[in-house]
Each structure stands twice: as C-alpha cells, then as structure tokens.
Amino acid sequence: MGKSIYVGNLPFTSSENDVRDMFTAYGEVQSVNLIMDRETGRPRGFGFVEMSESDASKAIQELNGKDMGGRALRVNFAEEKPQRSNRY
C-alpha cells in the first residue's frame, strides 16, 4: 500500500491526468483523486495522490512550491482524517 500525498492550491482547470503526469516523473502513481464540490461539481483546488513512500518523498521534495498554472503548489504527506464521534 502506498503513501497518500496531499496536493493543494491546484489550478481549478487541472485534471486527474495533469496531476498524474506531473507526479509520474518521480515514480509510479497508484491513484489520483481530485476533490470536487458536491453542490457545483467543480474542482475544489486540491486532491490526493498515492505513491510508494520513497517515490512520494521525492515528489514532495521536488513539487512543493512548484508553479502550476500560475499557482504555487502545496505538496506534503496527507494526514489521517480524525475519527468522528457519533455523539449529539
């Protein structure tokens, strides 16, 4: 299983293929998931890429702060989502 990488500040015109192509230069990309707004169906400007840990480290080092479509990317290891409690 690979490590999940958070990719933020993506141009809203970015496609999963654009992101996959950018990360493929640093190793095998297992998956790409761009987050869409539930109501509008438009991209929200961030997503997640899954790669092996060593490839992920290389990609983060090289791509964090890199310009894509006039925006400086924020790239780092994704943090686990905290578990929600079902208390009311």
Secondary structure, DSSP 8 states (H G I E B T S, - for coil): --EEEEEES--TT--HHHHHHHHHTTS-EEEEEEEE-TTT--EEEEEEEEE-HHHHHHHHHHHTT-EETTEE-EEEE-----------
